[in-house]
Amino acid sequence: PGGSMIRVVALFDSPDESAAPSSAIVGLFNDEGKLVASTQLGPAELTASPVASSLIVPAGHYRLRVAATESSGRGGAADAEINAELASAGPLTMSALVVGLSREGRFQPRLDFGREASAMAYLEIYGARQGAAVGAVFEVARTANGPALVTIKGTFAATSEPDRFVVTAAVPVGALTSGDYVVRAIVAAQDQPGGRVLRAIRKK
């Protein structure tokens, strides 16, 4: 939103259902260690699994921190270095790739998958025009550069903005054995260099 601004979506979960957080703070720190954006979450916002929270910041490099406390007073934090910039695909740019489930017409991001037959891979493409020849394929592999185990053609949907499109694909997670995988989205305009974005998922 707002041209140079980027929406950063943070997902987090508790590995122990008996120790679910009662409060949490999500913050983004710049390279100088300054807190540039944050949000505080209460019990009502922490019932989802995983919990999703978003912050809007200028494009750049950040440290994402999630600090949570349970009702007994015990707390902890997790940090991740992130590059909050759109990925390049020749004349186009792409959002990060998110994988989740489609439930009651809404997209729900997920960190891992169990018995679901399929998951939804989702990304946005910017800079394309209606009728332009743009292709997108999604691949599932064991590693970032490993051979594709599954390849799925992406489905494009227009949005209220003429140069922004949503691309989705149904990933057959039900057919995968337990373990860690990488979902790759590869996007290219006709006769132009392409680009790709990755997302790791876990099949229980």
N, C-alpha and C positions, 0 to 999 in steps of 0.2 A: 504493500500500500504506500502511496505517496512517492512513487518514483524510486528514490535511493533508499527507502526504508525497507527493512526485511522483518517479516514475522517469524520468530523462532518458536517452535513448538517443542516443549519438553514433556517426555513421558517418563514416569517412574512408578515403581511398584514395590510392595513389601513382600519378601520371600516367605514370611511367616504370617499367616492369617490371624494368629492369636496376638500378634504385636502390630496391628495396623496403626498407622500414624494418626494422631489426633490433631496435629497442626503441622504445617510445613511452609517453608519460604523458598521460592525459586528466584534466583538472581543471576544477572549477567555482569561480569567484570571485564573491563578492557585490559589492554596489555600493560597499563600502568597500575593495575590493581584497583581501579576506581569502580564502584558499583554504579552502573549506568541505567539499570532497569530492574525492578523486582516486583513480586506479588506475593501476598500472604494468603494461604489457604486454610480454611477451617474444616471441622468435621463433616459438614454437609458436602463439601467439595472433594472430600477424600474417600468417598464411598465407591467410586468407580475403580475398575481394575483393567488396565493401569490408569493412573491419574494423568490427565492431560492439562497442561497450562501453557499459555502463550504470552510472549513479550515482543514488543515492536521496538527495534533499534536501528540505527544507521548500519549499512553494510560494513563488515569488518571482522576482525578476529576477536574472540571472546573466550572467557572461561565461564562455563555454566555450572552453577552450584545449586543443588537441592539439599536443604537441611530440614530434617523431620524429627518430631518428638512424639512419643507414644504417651498414653494416659498415665503411665507409671512415672514419667519424667525422664526416662531414658531417651537419648537422642543420637543422631548420627548424620553424616553428610556424604554426598557423592559429588565428584567434580568431573567435568569433561571439557576438553578443549574443542572448540567448534569454529568453523569458518562460515560465518553468516553472509554468504554471497551466492548469487545465482550461478549455476553452472553453464558453460558455453557449449553451444552446438552449432558452430558456424554462425550464421546470421541470427540464430535463435538463442534464447536463454531458457534454463529449466530450473524449477524448484528442486528441493530435495525429494527423494523417493520415500513414500510412506506406505507401509503395508498394514492392513487391518481387516475388518469384517464389515459387511453391509448388513445393517439391522434396521428394519422398519424404515427403509429409505434414507438412513443416515450412515455415514462412514464413521467407524469406530477404530482408531488406531490400536494395534496390539503389538506386544513385544515377543510373545511366543504363541504357539498354536498346539492344540491337542487333537481332538477327534473331528474337527471341522473338515468338510470335504474340500473346500476351497477358501482362499483368502483373496482380498482385493488389493492390488498394487495401484497406487495413485500418485500422479505427479501433474504439475501444471507447466505449460509451455507458453512463453511470452515472445512476441515479435512476429508471430505467424499471421497471415492474412487469409480471409475466407477464400477457399478455392486453391490455396497454395498446396503444392505437392510435398507433404511432410509425412514421414513414416516413423513409426515407433514399434519396437519389439521389446519384449520382456524375456529374460532368461533366468533360469534357476541353476545354480552351480554350487559346488562344495566350497570353492574359494573364489576370490575376486577375479582371478584370471584363468580359472580352471574351465574345462569343457562344459558346455551347456548340457544339463540333463533334461531340461524342458524349455521349449521356446513358444511364446504366445504373442500373437499380434495384438497391438494396443488398439483400443477403441477411443475415438476422439469425440468430445462433446463441446459445443460452443458455450460461451458464458456471456454475461451482459457487457463485457468489454470486447471490442472487435478483434484485438490482437492477443487475447488470452484464451487458451484452450485447456480443458482437463482431459488427461489421458489415463485410462484405466485398463486393467487386465485381470482376469480370474486366474489365480495361481493355484494349481491342484495340490495343495499341501497334504490332502488326505492320502495321496499316493506316495508320499515321501516317508522314508524310514526316520527313526528318531535321530536327532543330531542337529548340528548347525549348518546353515546354508546361506548363500548370498543371492539376493535378487538383483539383477542388473536391468536397467532401462536404457536402451540405446535409441537415440533420436537423431534424425538427419533430414534436412530439406533436400530436394532433388538437386543433384550435381553440386552439392555443398558439403564441406566437412561436417562430420557428426560429433556427437558427444554422448557421454553416459554418466549415470548416477547409480549408486549402489546402496543397498540396505541389507544388513544381516538379520536373519530370523532364526528362531529355534523351534524345532518340532519335538514335542515331548514324546 
